[in-house]
Amino acid sequence: MKKLLFLAIVIPAFASAQYKRSATELAKENVQEYVTGKLFRNGSYQPVSYGELTTPRENDPSIAWFIEHKFAITEMKTTGVKKDSVQKIYRLLFYFDDKMNVLKAESFFSSNL
């Protein structure tokens, strides 16, 4: 009886954790495609860190999830005849619908290295 009670508690917890992990991985893939395909086509993309996939507190029904992502873009800058590579760090919030499609991205910080 104790084993059955234990399994009744543990199995839903594992299922929920697996669902969240899968959703986070799909969100990371969609963010990378969005950054390289729509935002920065000419720069070299290097992911730095991802935040936790969370549900928003806003009352916008179209937004189901959001994630914070920090990444670096390396761009070539030309000054006269000299070419320099400049790396910029960006921190963006990506908002997703219930099918994990990126709806929008908001920037709240960027800096040069």
C-alpha positions as CSV (number, residue, x, y, z in Angstrom):
1,M,0.0,0.0,0.0
2,K,2.9,2.4,0.8
3,K,4.4,1.7,-2.6
4,L,1.2,2.4,-4.4
5,L,0.8,5.7,-2.5
6,F,4.4,6.6,-3.2
7,L,4.0,5.9,-7.0
8,A,0.7,7.9,-7.1
9,I,2.6,10.9,-5.8
10,V,5.9,10.5,-7.7
11,I,4.6,9.6,-11.2
12,P,2.7,12.9,-11.8
13,A,5.7,14.8,-10.5
14,F,8.0,13.1,-13.1
15,A,5.5,13.6,-15.9
16,S,5.3,17.3,-15.1
17,A,9.0,17.7,-14.9
18,Q,9.5,16.0,-18.3
19,Y,6.8,18.2,-19.8
20,K,8.5,21.3,-18.6
21,R,12.0,20.1,-19.7
22,S,10.6,19.3,-23.2
23,A,8.9,22.7,-23.5
24,T,12.1,24.4,-22.4
25,E,14.2,22.6,-25.1
26,L,11.6,23.5,-27.8
27,A,11.7,27.1,-26.6
28,K,15.5,27.2,-26.9
29,E,15.4,25.8,-30.4
30,N,12.7,28.3,-31.5
31,V,14.6,31.2,-29.9
32,Q,17.8,30.3,-31.8
33,E,15.9,30.0,-35.1
34,Y,14.3,33.4,-34.4
35,V,17.5,35.1,-33.5
36,T,19.5,33.8,-36.5
37,G,16.6,34.0,-39.0
38,K,14.9,37.2,-38.2
39,L,16.9,39.4,-35.9
40,F,20.6,39.0,-36.7
41,R,21.2,37.4,-40.1
42,N,24.7,38.8,-40.8
43,G,26.2,38.3,-37.4
44,S,27.8,35.3,-35.7
45,Y,25.4,34.0,-33.0
46,Q,26.8,32.5,-29.7
47,P,24.3,31.6,-26.9
48,V,25.5,32.6,-23.4
49,S,22.6,31.6,-21.1
50,Y,18.9,30.9,-21.0
51,G,16.6,31.7,-18.1
52,E,13.8,29.6,-16.8
53,L,10.6,29.1,-18.9
54,T,7.9,30.8,-17.0
55,T,4.2,31.8,-17.4
56,P,3.6,35.6,-17.5
57,R,1.6,37.5,-14.9
58,E,0.1,39.8,-17.6
59,N,-3.4,39.5,-18.7
60,D,-2.5,39.0,-22.4
61,P,-4.3,35.7,-23.4
62,S,-2.0,35.2,-26.5
63,I,1.1,34.9,-24.4
64,A,1.5,31.5,-22.7
65,W,5.2,31.5,-21.8
66,F,8.3,33.6,-21.8
67,I,12.0,33.0,-21.4
68,E,15.0,35.3,-20.9
69,H,18.0,34.7,-23.2
70,K,21.5,36.2,-23.1
71,F,23.6,35.8,-26.3
72,A,26.5,37.4,-28.1
73,I,26.6,38.6,-31.7
74,T,29.9,39.2,-33.5
75,E,29.8,41.7,-36.3
76,M,32.4,43.1,-38.6
77,K,32.9,46.9,-38.4
78,T,34.8,48.7,-41.1
79,T,36.6,51.9,-40.2
80,G,38.5,53.1,-43.3
81,V,40.5,50.2,-44.5
82,K,40.6,48.5,-41.2
83,K,38.1,45.7,-40.3
84,D,37.4,44.9,-36.7
85,S,35.1,42.4,-35.2
86,V,32.9,43.7,-32.4
87,Q,31.0,41.5,-30.1
88,K,27.8,42.7,-28.5
89,I,26.0,41.0,-25.6
90,Y,22.2,41.1,-25.8
91,R,19.6,40.1,-23.2
92,L,16.1,39.6,-24.6
93,L,12.8,38.3,-23.4
94,F,11.1,36.0,-25.8
95,Y,7.3,35.5,-25.6
96,F,5.6,32.3,-26.8
97,D,2.1,31.2,-27.6
98,D,0.7,27.9,-26.4
99,K,2.3,26.1,-29.3
100,M,5.8,27.5,-28.4
101,N,6.0,29.8,-31.4
102,V,7.8,33.1,-30.8
103,L,5.4,35.9,-30.7
104,K,7.7,38.8,-29.9
105,A,11.1,39.7,-28.4
106,E,11.8,42.6,-26.1
107,S,15.3,44.0,-25.4
108,F,16.1,45.3,-22.0
109,F,19.9,45.4,-22.0
110,S,22.8,45.4,-24.4
111,S,26.5,46.2,-24.0
112,N,29.8,45.9,-25.9
113,L,32.6,43.6,-24.8
